[in-house]
Amino acid sequence: MMKLVPKRSITPGPRDERGVLAGRIVAAARDEFAAHGWAGTTIRAVARAADVDPALVYHYFGSKEGLLDAATNPPQKWLESVATVWTTPVDQLGAALITLLLASWADDEIGPTLRAILQTAAHERATREKLRRVVEGTLMGVSGLGSDERDRLVRSGLISSQMMGFALMRYVWKIEPIASMAEEEAIAAIAPNLQRYVNGDLTATEPSSCRAG
């Protein structure tokens, strides 16, 4: 009588080792999604970068979609830093916001995560929804801005659009001279505009003396 040979299963090892391996896979996936987007990233490429068997990636994350979800979860330390920056005195908030953006993208964990989110959000619905939730939950509708709910949402929305547009130009598309602009120059140029969105007059028009003709 023929003996049935049981299927081989993935044995990822002790719990501590599993955590280390999963973390390594997520870090490699962040870099791959950040560099190549959704379409250009493969499970094999992630496994190769993490130095694991591709089957282990499927074992931990189930699918490419599951891996992307894990790789684009904003780090807790970034969420905490965003919450902290909103406690900055109102008259200093513009400079504090752009300073945080520059520091976040320079961070070895936060930067690749933000880049992966922006790279994939345009083409992958789940990440786009995650980005919307992050923006609405951390950057928009912040208490203390504006005279009423609509004014608060308009101001925080303009702040978000300014910061995300700058991040795309500098870190994702790497368009010069924005990509290589010194941090001090970026703060000096952008902070006043952010500060206007925080507590300036959004209805002011250009003075007639400044108009051409």
Sine and cosine of phi, psi and omega as CSV:
sin_phi,cos_phi,sin_psi,cos_psi,sin_omega,cos_omega
0.00,0.00,0.73,-0.69,-0.05,-1.00
-0.97,0.25,0.73,-0.68,0.04,-1.00
-1.00,0.09,0.68,-0.74,0.08,-1.00
-1.00,0.10,0.78,-0.63,0.01,-1.00
-1.00,-0.05,0.85,-0.53,-0.02,-1.00
-0.90,0.44,0.51,-0.86,0.03,-1.00
-0.91,0.40,0.61,-0.79,0.07,-1.00
-0.95,0.32,0.64,-0.77,0.02,-1.00
-0.89,-0.46,0.38,-0.93,0.04,-1.00
-0.96,0.28,0.79,-0.61,0.06,-1.00
-0.89,-0.46,1.00,0.00,-0.11,-0.99
-0.94,0.33,-0.13,0.99,0.07,-1.00
0.99,-0.14,-0.18,-0.98,-0.04,-1.00
-0.86,0.51,0.34,-0.94,-0.07,-1.00
-0.83,0.55,-0.70,0.72,-0.01,-1.00
-0.87,0.50,-0.67,0.74,0.00,-1.00
-0.91,0.41,-0.61,0.80,0.02,-1.00
-0.88,0.48,-0.66,0.75,0.02,-1.00
-0.89,0.45,-0.65,0.76,0.01,-1.00
-0.91,0.41,-0.70,0.71,-0.01,-1.00
-0.91,0.42,-0.70,0.72,0.01,-1.00
-0.88,0.48,-0.66,0.75,0.03,-1.00
-0.90,0.44,-0.63,0.78,0.01,-1.00
-0.92,0.40,-0.64,0.77,0.03,-1.00
-0.91,0.42,-0.70,0.71,0.00,-1.00
-0.88,0.47,-0.68,0.73,0.01,-1.00
-0.88,0.47,-0.67,0.74,0.03,-1.00
-0.91,0.40,-0.63,0.78,0.01,-1.00
-0.91,0.42,-0.64,0.77,0.05,-1.00
-0.83,0.56,-0.74,0.67,-0.03,-1.00
-0.90,0.44,-0.65,0.76,-0.02,-1.00
-0.93,0.37,-0.72,0.69,0.02,-1.00
-0.91,0.41,-0.60,0.80,0.01,-1.00
-0.91,0.42,-0.61,0.79,-0.06,-1.00
-1.00,0.10,-0.56,0.83,-0.18,-0.98
-0.85,-0.53,-0.06,1.00,-0.02,-1.00
0.95,0.32,-0.11,-0.99,-0.03,-1.00
-0.91,0.41,-0.79,0.61,-0.10,-0.99
-0.91,0.41,-0.56,0.83,-0.08,-1.00
-1.00,0.06,-0.03,1.00,-0.03,-1.00
-0.98,-0.22,0.72,-0.70,0.04,-1.00
-0.84,-0.55,0.41,-0.91,0.06,-1.00
-0.87,0.50,-0.65,0.76,0.00,-1.00
-0.88,0.47,-0.65,0.76,0.00,-1.00
-0.91,0.41,-0.66,0.75,0.04,-1.00
-0.90,0.44,-0.71,0.70,0.01,-1.00
-0.88,0.48,-0.65,0.76,0.02,-1.00
-0.90,0.44,-0.69,0.73,0.00,-1.00
-0.92,0.40,-0.54,0.84,0.00,-1.00
-1.00,0.04,-0.13,0.99,-0.01,-1.00
0.87,0.49,0.75,0.66,0.07,-1.00
-0.72,-0.70,0.21,-0.98,0.09,-1.00
-0.96,0.29,0.67,-0.74,0.04,-1.00
-0.81,0.59,-0.54,0.84,0.00,-1.00
-0.88,0.48,-0.49,0.87,0.00,-1.00
-0.94,0.33,-0.55,0.84,0.06,-1.00
-0.89,0.46,-0.72,0.69,0.04,-1.00
-0.90,0.44,-0.60,0.80,-0.02,-1.00
-0.88,0.48,-0.69,0.73,-0.05,-1.00
-0.99,0.17,-0.62,0.79,-0.20,-0.98
-0.88,-0.47,-0.16,0.99,0.14,-0.99
0.99,0.14,-0.64,0.77,-0.07,-1.00
-0.27,-0.96,0.12,-0.99,0.08,-1.00
-0.90,0.44,-0.60,0.80,0.03,-1.00
-0.90,0.44,-0.67,0.74,0.03,-1.00
-0.91,0.42,-0.60,0.80,0.03,-1.00
-0.92,0.39,-0.68,0.74,0.03,-1.00
-0.88,0.47,-0.67,0.74,0.01,-1.00
-0.86,0.51,-0.69,0.72,0.01,-1.00
-0.92,0.39,-0.60,0.80,-0.08,-1.00
-0.97,0.25,-0.32,0.95,-0.05,-1.00
-0.94,-0.34,0.29,0.96,0.11,-0.99
-0.98,0.22,0.86,-0.50,-0.02,-1.00
-0.85,0.52,0.74,-0.67,0.02,-1.00
-0.86,0.51,0.60,-0.80,-0.03,-1.00
-0.86,0.51,-0.60,0.80,-0.03,-1.00
-0.91,0.42,-0.49,0.87,0.05,-1.00
-0.95,0.30,-0.69,0.72,0.03,-1.00
-0.86,0.51,-0.63,0.78,0.03,-1.00
-0.92,0.38,-0.63,0.78,0.00,-1.00
-0.93,0.37,-0.57,0.82,0.06,-1.00
-0.92,0.40,-0.69,0.72,0.03,-1.00
-0.88,0.48,-0.62,0.78,-0.01,-1.00
-0.92,0.38,-0.65,0.76,-0.07,-1.00
-0.90,0.44,-0.48,0.88,0.00,-1.00
-0.95,0.31,-0.15,0.99,0.08,-1.00
-1.00,0.00,-0.01,1.00,0.03,-1.00
-0.89,0.45,0.61,-0.79,0.09,-1.00
-0.78,0.63,0.65,-0.76,-0.15,-0.99
-0.81,0.58,-0.64,0.77,-0.08,-1.00
-0.96,0.27,-0.10,0.99,0.03,-1.00
-0.90,-0.43,0.07,1.00,-0.18,-0.98
-0.94,0.35,-0.60,0.80,0.00,-1.00
-0.84,0.55,-0.76,0.65,0.01,-1.00
-0.91,0.41,-0.61,0.79,-0.01,-1.00
-0.91,0.41,-0.60,0.80,-0.02,-1.00
-0.92,0.39,-0.74,0.68,-0.02,-1.00
-0.94,0.34,-0.53,0.85,0.07,-1.00
-0.90,0.43,-0.67,0.74,0.04,-1.00
-0.89,0.45,-0.67,0.74,0.01,-1.00
-0.85,0.52,-0.74,0.68,-0.01,-1.00
-0.89,0.46,-0.68,0.74,0.00,-1.00
-0.92,0.39,-0.61,0.79,-0.02,-1.00
-0.90,0.43,-0.72,0.70,-0.02,-1.00
-0.94,0.34,-0.36,0.93,0.04,-1.00
-0.99,0.13,-0.23,0.97,-0.03,-1.00
-0.96,0.27,0.67,-0.74,-0.09,-1.00
-0.91,0.41,-0.40,0.91,0.03,-1.00
-0.98,-0.19,-0.72,0.69,-0.08,-1.00
-0.93,0.38,-0.70,0.71,-0.05,-1.00
-0.83,0.56,-0.81,0.58,0.02,-1.00
-0.88,0.48,-0.55,0.83,0.03,-1.00
-0.92,0.40,-0.72,0.69,0.03,-1.00
-0.89,0.46,-0.64,0.77,0.01,-1.00
-0.91,0.41,-0.67,0.74,0.02,-1.00
-0.89,0.46,-0.64,0.77,0.02,-1.00
-0.89,0.45,-0.75,0.66,-0.05,-1.00
-0.93,0.37,-0.57,0.82,-0.01,-1.00
-0.93,0.38,-0.54,0.84,-0.12,-0.99
-0.97,-0.23,-0.29,0.96,-0.11,-0.99
-0.89,0.47,-0.54,0.84,-0.05,-1.00
-0.94,0.34,-0.38,0.92,-0.13,-0.99
-0.88,-0.48,-0.16,0.99,-0.08,-1.00
-0.78,-0.63,0.89,-0.45,-0.18,-0.98
-0.87,0.49,-0.67,0.74,-0.06,-1.00
-0.88,0.48,-0.66,0.75,0.02,-1.00
-0.94,0.35,-0.59,0.80,0.05,-1.00
-0.88,0.48,-0.66,0.75,0.04,-1.00
-0.91,0.40,-0.62,0.78,0.04,-1.00
-0.90,0.44,-0.68,0.73,0.03,-1.00
-0.88,0.48,-0.69,0.73,0.02,-1.00
-0.87,0.50,-0.69,0.73,0.00,-1.00
-0.91,0.42,-0.65,0.76,0.00,-1.00
-0.89,0.45,-0.73,0.68,-0.02,-1.00
-0.89,0.45,-0.74,0.68,-0.03,-1.00
-0.93,0.38,-0.54,0.84,-0.08,-1.00
-1.00,0.06,-0.40,0.92,-0.08,-1.00
-0.87,-0.49,-0.41,0.91,-0.10,-0.99
-0.90,-0.44,-0.26,0.96,-0.06,-1.00
-0.88,-0.48,0.47,-0.88,0.06,-1.00
0.94,0.34,0.39,0.92,-0.03,-1.00
-0.93,0.36,0.73,-0.68,0.00,-1.00
-0.91,0.42,0.54,-0.84,0.00,-1.00
0.98,-0.19,-0.27,0.96,0.06,-1.00
-0.99,-0.11,0.65,-0.76,0.17,-0.99
0.98,0.22,0.17,-0.98,-0.05,-1.00
-1.00,-0.08,-0.34,0.94,0.04,-1.00
-0.45,-0.89,-0.03,-1.00,-0.11,-0.99
-0.89,0.46,-0.70,0.72,-0.02,-1.00
-0.90,0.44,-0.69,0.72,0.01,-1.00
-0.88,0.48,-0.64,0.77,0.01,-1.00
-0.90,0.44,-0.69,0.73,-0.01,-1.00
-0.93,0.36,-0.63,0.78,0.04,-1.00
-0.89,0.46,-0.74,0.67,-0.03,-1.00
-0.89,0.46,-0.74,0.67,-0.02,-1.00
-0.93,0.36,-0.52,0.85,0.07,-1.00
-0.92,0.40,-0.66,0.75,0.04,-1.00
-0.91,0.41,-0.63,0.77,0.07,-1.00
-0.87,0.50,-0.72,0.69,-0.01,-1.00
-0.88,0.47,-0.69,0.72,-0.03,-1.00
-0.91,0.42,-0.62,0.79,0.03,-1.00
-0.90,0.44,-0.72,0.69,-0.07,-1.00
-0.94,0.34,-0.66,0.75,-0.01,-1.00
-0.94,0.34,-0.62,0.79,0.05,-1.00
-0.89,0.46,-0.68,0.73,0.04,-1.00
-0.90,0.45,-0.68,0.73,0.00,-1.00
-0.89,0.46,-0.67,0.75,0.04,-1.00
-0.88,0.47,-0.73,0.68,-0.02,-1.00
-0.89,0.46,-0.69,0.73,-0.14,-0.99
-0.99,0.12,-0.71,0.71,-0.20,-0.98
-0.97,-0.26,-0.48,0.88,-0.05,-1.00
-0.99,-0.14,-0.83,0.56,-0.01,-1.00
-0.99,0.11,-0.38,0.92,0.05,-1.00
0.81,0.58,0.81,0.59,0.00,-1.00
-1.00,0.00,0.81,-0.59,0.01,-1.00
-0.99,0.13,0.48,-0.88,0.06,1.00
-1.00,0.03,0.08,1.00,-0.03,-1.00
-0.89,0.46,-0.61,0.79,-0.08,-1.00
-0.89,0.46,-0.56,0.83,-0.06,-1.00
-0.95,-0.32,0.17,0.99,0.02,-1.00
-0.87,0.49,0.71,-0.70,0.04,-1.00
-0.88,0.47,0.55,-0.84,-0.05,-1.00
-0.86,0.52,-0.65,0.76,0.00,-1.00
-0.88,0.47,-0.62,0.78,0.02,-1.00
-0.92,0.38,-0.66,0.75,0.01,-1.00
-0.90,0.44,-0.68,0.73,0.01,-1.00
-0.89,0.46,-0.71,0.71,-0.02,-1.00
-0.89,0.45,-0.58,0.82,-0.06,-1.00
-0.99,0.15,-0.61,0.79,-0.16,-0.99
-0.99,-0.12,-0.55,0.83,-0.06,-1.00
-0.82,0.57,-0.69,0.72,0.00,-1.00
-0.89,0.46,-0.59,0.81,0.02,-1.00
-0.93,0.36,-0.67,0.74,0.07,-1.00
-0.88,0.47,-0.63,0.77,-0.01,-1.00
-0.90,0.43,-0.59,0.81,0.08,-1.00
-0.88,0.47,-0.65,0.76,0.04,-1.00
-0.92,0.40,-0.51,0.86,-0.01,-1.00
-0.93,0.36,-0.80,0.60,-0.11,-0.99
-0.57,-0.82,0.28,0.96,0.01,-1.00
-1.00,0.02,0.00,-1.00,0.01,-1.00
-1.00,0.07,0.94,-0.34,-0.04,-1.00
-0.99,0.16,-0.15,0.99,-0.03,-1.00
-0.99,-0.15,-0.07,1.00,-0.06,-1.00
-0.91,0.41,0.69,-0.73,0.05,-1.00
-0.97,-0.23,0.24,-0.97,-0.01,-1.00
-0.90,0.43,0.76,-0.65,0.02,-1.00
-0.85,0.53,0.59,-0.81,-0.05,-1.00
-0.87,0.49,-0.48,0.88,-0.02,-1.00
-0.93,0.36,-0.30,0.95,-0.04,-1.00
-1.00,-0.08,-0.15,0.99,-0.07,-1.00
-0.99,0.17,0.53,-0.85,-0.01,-1.00
-0.95,0.32,0.46,-0.89,0.12,-0.99
1.00,-0.05,0.00,0.00,0.00,0.00
